[in-house]
Amino acid sequence: MSNNTLNSLRKQLTFDFMLDFTVELTYEEVALLTLFENLDYSGFGTRLGRKEKIEPFRMMLLLIHGAMNNRTSSRDLERHVERDLFMKAVFGTDVHVDHSTISRFIARYPEQIEDIFRQSVERLSSLGELGKKVVFQDGTKVESRAGRYTFVWKSYAEKNREKCLARIRKLLEEAVASGLVQTDGKADSEPERLLASAVRTIDEQGLFNPEEKRGRGHHRSRINRLKEKAETELSKLESLERHLSLMDGRNSLSKTDTDATFMRMKEDHMLNGQLKPAYNIQNAVDSTTSSLHRYPVTERITGLPPISWANWTGCHGSMTSIVQTAVMTALIPIMSSRNEESRLTSSLRTGRSARPEGSRRIAAKART
C-alpha cells in the first residue's frame, strides 16, 4: 500500500484525490476546448532540437482559462494548475507547471501567441459566431511600471537633434581642416557619417594619444579634443534618433519602457494632472459580443488602426464612419450617437420621447 501522506519532492502533506467520479465541464470550458483545440501550433517550433515538455496547446489553455478566472501572474497561474480540476484534467496529475516555465513561454513566443489569437478569431468566424455587421470599440488606460520621470518628449528630441547636428557640422569643419576626411559636397546631407569616418581615420592612423594628461595647466592636442567631442556628439545623435524612431508618431515615451506613452490618468494622487507612463488599450468587439482583437494604441491615434487579418480602418467616435473591407461594411459609431438616433426616430413616429435602447438591441436593429 502506497504512502500518500508525504510527498518527498515538495516536502509537504498530500492526499490522493484520484477518486472515481466525473466532473461536468462548464459552457465556457467546452467553448475554450472547441475554439483552441485544432489550431495550427507549428509556429512554436522546438527548443535545442527537442520538443517542449508541455505542449503549446495546453499552455494556451492555461493562459486563457487563467485570465477568465482573473489569474494573470505566473505564480497565480502555477497555483491555478494545482487547484483547478479543469486544469488538472488538461495537464494531468504527474505534470508540474512552474511559474518560470510560464514566464519563459510568454517571453519566448509573443508572435506565436498573437497568431493563435488571430486563428481563434478566424475559427469564430467559421463557426458563425461573428455577425460582421456592427463593431464596437472601447478602450482603457493601463499604467506602466516604468518610472514617472523617465520621460522623453518629442519636441525635446527634435530640438536637441538639430542642435546636435549643428555641433557635428562644426566638428566636421575642423576634421576637414585637419585633412582627416574629404566632404565631396556631402557635408550638409551626411555630416554624421563623414564625422564618423574622420574618427575611424584617427584610430587607424594612431593619431589619438590616450596617455595625454588632462586638467588645468595641461594643453590638449587638437586631434584628441576633436575625437572625444565627435564621439560624444555622435552618441547623443544616435540616442535621439533612436528615441524618435521608437515614438513613431507619439509625443513621448519612457526610457525604461519604450512602448509606454505619458498621458493623464484618472488616478491622480498628487492632484496636479501629472503625466504618467501608460498604455491606451483598445478593444474591438463584434455585435454578437464576441471579442475580435485587443491592441495597444497611443494618444496620437484617434481611429481604429489597420488589423492585418481583417484590414479594417475607421474613425473612433465618428457619427457616420464606415469601414470598407473585402468581406463586409461595418459601422463603428459611438453609443451616444446610436441612442440619439433611436430617440429621434421614435419621437418622430410617436410624438414623444423614447427610452434609450441597450447595446444588444442597437446591434440587432443595425443587423436588420
C-alpha positions, 0 to 999 in steps of 0.5 A: 500500500502506497504512502500518500501522506508525504510527498518527498519532492515538495516536502509537504502533506498530500492526499490522493484525490484520484477518486472515481467520479466525473466532473461536468465541464462548464459552457465556457470550458467546452467553448475554450476546448472547441475554439483552441483545440485544432489550431495550427501550433507549428509556429512554436517550433522546438527548443535545442532540437527537442520538443517542449515538455508541455505542449503549446496547446495546453499552455494556451489553455492555461493562459486563457482559462487563467485570465477568465478566472482573473489569474494573470501572474505566473505564480497565480497561474502555477497555483491555478494548475494545482487547484483547478480540476479543469486544469488538472484534467488538461495537464494531468496529475504527474505534470508540474507547471512552474511559474518560470516555465510560464514566464519563459513561454510568454517571453519566448513566443509573443508572435506565436501567441498573437497568431493563435489569437488571430486563428481563434478569431478566424475559427469564430468566424467559421463557426458563425459566431461573428455577425460582421455587421456592427463593431464596437470599440472601447478602450482603457488606460493601463499604467506602466511600471516604468518610472514617472520621470523617465520621460522623453518628449518629442519636441525635446528630441527634435530640438536637441537633434538639430542642435546636435547636428549643428555641433557635428557640422562644426566638428566636421569643419575642423576634421576637414581642416585637419585633412582627416576626411574629404566632404565631396559636397556631402557635408550638409546631407551626411555630416554624421557619417563623414564625422564618423569616418574622420574618427575611424581615420584617427584610430587607424592612423594612431593619431589619438594619444590616450596617455595625454594628461588632462586638467588645468595647466595641461594643453590638449592636442587638437586631434584628441579634443576633436575625437572625444567631442565627435564621439560624444556628439555622435552618441547623443545623435544616435540616442535621439534618433533612436528615441524618435524612431521608437515614438513613431508618431507619439509625443513621448515615451519612457526610457525604461519602457519604450512602448509606454506613452505619458498621458493623464490618468484618472488616478491622480494622487498628487492632484496636479494632472501629472503625466504618467507612463501608460498604455491606451488599450483598445478593444474591438468587439463584434455585435454578437459580443464576441471579442475580435482583437485587443491592441495597444494604441497611443494618444496620437491615434484617434481611429481604429488602426489597420488589423492585418487579418481583417484590414479594417480602418475607421474613425473612433467616435465618428457619427457616420464612419464606415469601414470598407473591407473585402468581406463586409461594411461595418459601422463603428459609431459611438453609443451616444450617437446610436441612442440619439438616433433611436430617440429621434426616430421614435419621437418622430413616429410617436410624438414623444420621447423614447427610452434609450435602447441597450447595446444588444438591441442597437446591434440587432436593429443595425443587423436588420 
